[in-house]
Amino acid sequence: GISRRIRVCSADARASGGCEPPDGDRQFRSCNIQSCPSNSKSFRDEQCSRHNRRLFNGRFYSWVGYTRSDLDPCLLHCFAREESFFYAFTRVLDGTECAQRNGKGVCVEGRCRKLGCDNLLESGRELDKCGICGGDGSSCVLIHTRFVDTKVKVGRYNEIVRMPVGSYNIKIEENVATSNLLALADSQGNFFLNGGFQRNQAGKYSIAGTMFTYTVDGHGGYAKETLHSEGPINREVTLFVRLFE
């Protein structure tokens, strides 16, 4: 959340010219920076749901938060469930999350302001390449490998690499478009992505305590797949490839 402090000039101070400039009369700082439980409703959804009991164009709707890259993140855009439209009601409340180009942010008085990796407003602290807030990048080891194996079997899932607990900044890319299929599974062989000889849609997937972004670029049965995750993962994840050629 965000707390604020407002300083008001007295009549005597204004008369004597002792007031501070207008920009100095309000101060903001982060508060309650601990993470909410994973099953909690987002703050944006909570604000939208307050309109469920209010008539809108003569009807009641069930509203959920709606965001899109081309929309102002600090306006309360809400999508009507089971309908095909959204509506901007007003500004979101201070402390509502918003997306920054290089990290997280929160809305303050209608403007998206950056959070540091410590969840403090404009602290300037950033994650290093190891995922340590304010670190110097010396606490991890970069592992870079290229998979080339002539013994893999066509039509089966072939293991490529096992990523240990704590792996961070994961980037998996095919060099060229193929008809093959990248897949992720846990150490017991339970698939998170592209299991059962089926291709999942491109998108974001919650896997091993973090988010993986899966992209598929191509058509006609041939595509270049990529998997990216900031991590860290909280359990071992195995990368497979199912060959079709």
LINLIN-V562456 format. One record per run of one state. SS is the DSSP state (H for helix, E for strand, L for the rest). FROM is the first residue (numbers start at 1). TO is the last residue. Records with the same first field share a line. If there is no record, write none. Layout:
BEGIN
SS: FROM-TO  FROM-TO
END
This chain:
BEGIN
L: 1-1  7-10  16-21  25-25  31-42  50-55  57-58  60-62  66-74  81-85  92-96  101-102  109-110  116-120  122-126  128-132  134-156  164-167  174-177  179-180  186-190  194-202  208-209  220-221  232-236  243-245
E: 2-6  26-30  56-56  59-59  63-65  75-80  86-91  97-100  103-108  111-115  121-121  127-127  133-133  157-163  168-173  178-178  181-185  191-193  203-207  210-219  222-231  237-242
H: 11-15  22-24  43-49
END
